[in-house]
């Protein structure tokens, strides 16, 4: 019997990191350190230009979820712009930064590529034919890069550990949609020669409310929204490009 690995590939490099916080630090101090790390990353990141970051509060989070999931409005119709960075300033997702890179297979790419604004009927058609990830559906998450912000060396980029979970024998699963959060759980599953598995958090799953199959996003994930293996060390993480898909080898 193939042994199921208990650690996902994206966690292998985490063993090289040493927790920088002491047992005597208060939560408020940890948050202050995190804010400093995020500010430095935004100002000095060698990989991304954040541009103008739009601040949004808890009411906006609730309103966008209601608009997309209850009122069936396309994310573009409520102001979600591709390539725009957003910062959540209040509520359960406080200190989360996210950017939608692609809505995924909503059927409107050909119009976008030609600079054509979809009509109201085309938006409605996209929502009728939506392949959204909610109502208890499993979502496969892949990311091409993962960096720890608190220990990032801006002077010698080669010294930084870069993680990903692109190994086809590993998978990261989000599931069980509700309007405010994605709950998470561990999966173990036989696949090929054996699979790695992980559980995710609300931070990594947050963009899914705006996405179709194949949608992509980037995020800065605060430790309060990180998966438990990261959160226990108060790690703040940058995910470079995350792709969300329906898994073909897990039950829906």
C-alpha positions in Angstrom: 0.0 0.0 0.0 1.3 3.4 -0.9 1.9 5.6 2.0 0.0 8.8 2.0 2.3 11.7 2.8 1.2 13.9 5.6 3.0 17.1 4.5 2.3 18.9 1.3 5.0 19.9 -1.1 4.5 23.6 -0.3 5.4 22.9 3.3 8.7 21.4 2.6 10.5 24.6 2.4 8.9 26.0 5.6 11.2 23.8 7.6 14.0 26.1 6.6 12.3 29.0 8.2 12.8 29.9 11.9 10.0 31.5 13.8 11.1 35.1 14.5 8.6 35.9 17.2 9.3 35.3 20.9 7.0 33.8 23.4 6.7 37.2 25.1 5.4 39.1 22.1 1.8 40.2 22.4 -0.8 39.7 19.7 -0.8 43.4 19.1 3.0 43.4 18.6 2.7 40.5 16.2 0.2 42.4 14.2 2.4 45.5 14.1 5.3 43.4 12.9 3.1 41.9 10.2 1.9 45.3 9.0 5.5 46.4 8.8 6.4 43.3 6.7 3.5 43.9 4.4 4.3 47.6 3.9 7.9 46.7 3.0 6.8 44.0 0.6 4.4 46.4 -1.2 7.1 49.1 -1.5 10.0 46.9 -2.3 8.7 43.6 -3.9 10.9 42.6 -6.8 8.0 40.5 -8.4 4.9 42.7 -8.5 3.8 46.3 -8.9 0.9 46.8 -6.5 0.0 50.2 -7.9 -2.9 51.9 -6.1 -4.4 49.6 -3.5 -8.1 50.1 -2.9 -9.2 49.7 0.7 -12.5 47.9 1.4 -14.3 47.2 4.7 -16.4 44.4 6.1 -19.6 45.8 4.7 -18.1 45.6 1.2 -17.1 42.0 1.7 -20.7 41.1 2.7 -22.2 43.2 -0.2 -20.0 41.7 -2.9 -20.8 38.2 -1.7 -24.6 39.0 -1.7 -24.3 40.7 -5.1 -22.6 37.8 -6.8 -24.2 34.8 -5.1 -27.7 36.1 -4.3 -28.3 38.7 -7.0 -26.3 36.9 -9.7 -24.3 40.0 -10.7 -21.1 39.5 -12.5 -18.1 40.6 -10.4 -17.2 43.2 -13.2 -20.7 44.8 -12.6 -19.9 45.5 -9.0 -16.5 47.0 -9.6 -14.1 44.1 -9.3 -11.4 45.0 -11.8 -8.8 42.6 -13.1 -5.3 43.5 -12.0 -6.5 45.8 -9.2 -5.2 45.2 -5.7 -7.7 45.4 -2.8 -7.0 45.5 1.0 -9.7 44.4 3.5 -9.5 46.8 6.4 -12.1 45.3 8.8 -13.9 42.1 9.8 -13.0 38.4 9.4 -10.7 39.1 6.4 -8.9 42.1 8.0 -5.3 42.6 6.6 -6.0 40.4 3.5 -4.8 41.8 0.2 -6.0 40.2 -3.0 -5.9 40.8 -6.8 -8.0 39.0 -9.4 -5.9 38.1 -12.4 -8.5 36.2 -14.4 -12.2 35.5 -13.8 -11.8 32.1 -15.4 -14.2 30.5 -17.9 -17.1 33.0 -17.7 -17.3 33.1 -21.5 -16.4 36.7 -21.9 -12.7 36.6 -22.6 -13.1 37.1 -26.3 -14.9 40.4 -25.7 -12.3 41.5 -23.1 -9.4 40.7 -25.5 -11.0 43.0 -28.1 -11.7 45.8 -25.6 -15.5 45.3 -25.9 -17.6 45.9 -22.8 -20.2 43.0 -22.4 -23.8 43.9 -22.6 -26.1 43.4 -19.6 -27.6 40.3 -21.3 -24.1 38.9 -21.9 -23.3 39.4 -18.2 -26.6 37.6 -17.3 -25.7 34.8 -19.7 -22.3 34.4 -18.0 -24.0 34.2 -14.6 -26.6 31.7 -15.9 -23.8 29.5 -17.2 -21.5 30.1 -14.3 -19.2 27.4 -13.1 -18.8 28.9 -9.6 -17.2 27.2 -6.7 -19.7 27.0 -3.9 -22.6 24.9 -2.4 -20.2 22.3 -1.0 -18.0 21.9 -4.1 -14.4 21.0 -3.7 -11.9 23.3 -5.3 -8.4 22.4 -6.3 -5.9 25.2 -5.6 -2.5 25.5 -7.3 0.0 28.3 -6.8 3.3 28.9 -8.6 5.1 30.8 -5.8 4.9 31.3 -2.1 7.1 33.7 0.0 7.4 34.4 3.7 7.4 38.1 4.1 8.9 38.6 7.5 12.1 36.9 6.6 12.4 38.0 3.0 15.9 39.2 1.9 15.5 42.1 -0.5 19.3 42.4 -1.0 20.0 38.8 -2.0 16.9 37.3 -3.8 18.6 34.0 -4.3 18.7 33.5 -0.5 14.9 33.4 -0.3 13.0 30.1 -0.2 10.3 29.9 -2.8 7.5 27.4 -2.4 4.8 26.1 -4.8 2.4 23.2 -5.0 2.7 22.4 -8.7 3.6 18.8 -8.1 0.7 16.8 -9.7 0.9 14.3 -6.8 0.1 17.0 -4.3 -3.2 18.9 -3.9 -4.7 21.6 -1.9 -8.4 21.6 -1.4 -10.9 24.3 -0.5 -14.5 23.3 0.1 -17.9 24.1 1.7 -18.8 27.6 0.6 -20.7 30.0 2.8 -21.0 33.7 2.1 -18.4 34.8 4.7 -15.9 32.1 4.7 -14.5 28.8 3.3 -14.3 26.2 5.9 -11.4 23.8 5.5 -10.4 20.3 6.3 -7.7 17.7 5.7 -8.2 15.3 2.9 -6.3 12.0 2.4 -6.7 10.3 -0.9 -4.9 7.7 -3.0 -3.9 9.1 -6.3 -1.3 7.6 -8.6 1.8 6.9 -6.5 0.3 8.5 -3.4 -0.8 12.1 -2.8 0.2 14.9 -0.5 -2.6 16.9 1.0 -3.2 20.1 2.8 -6.0 22.1 4.3 -6.5 25.7 3.4 -7.8 28.8 5.2 -10.2 31.6 4.5 -7.4 33.8 3.1 -6.4 31.5 0.3 -10.0 30.7 -0.5 -11.4 34.3 -0.4 -11.1 35.1 -4.1 -13.1 32.1 -5.1 -16.4 33.9 -4.6 -15.5 36.0 -7.7 -14.2 33.2 -10.0 -15.1 30.5 -12.5 -13.3 27.4 -13.4 -9.6 28.3 -14.1 -9.8 31.6 -12.4 -6.6 33.1 -11.0 -5.7 35.5 -8.2 -2.7 36.7 -6.1 -2.9 37.4 -2.4 -1.1 38.6 0.7 -2.4 36.3 3.4 -2.1 37.5 7.1 -1.3 34.9 9.7 -4.9 35.2 11.1 -6.2 33.7 7.8 -3.4 31.3 7.1 -3.6 27.5 7.2 -2.8 26.2 10.7 0.7 25.0 9.8 1.6 28.6 9.0 -0.6 30.4 11.4 0.9 28.7 14.4 4.2 30.4 13.6 2.5 33.8 12.7 3.7 33.6 9.1 2.5 36.2 6.7 2.6 34.9 3.1 2.6 36.1 -0.5 1.0 33.8 -3.1 2.2 34.9 -6.5 -0.3 33.3 -8.9 -3.1 31.0 -7.6 -5.2 29.0 -10.0 -8.6 27.5 -8.9 -10.0 24.4 -10.6 -12.5 21.6 -10.1 -10.5 18.5 -9.1 -11.0 15.5 -11.3 -9.9 13.0 -8.7 -11.9 14.0 -5.6 -15.6 13.6 -4.9 -17.8 16.7 -5.5 
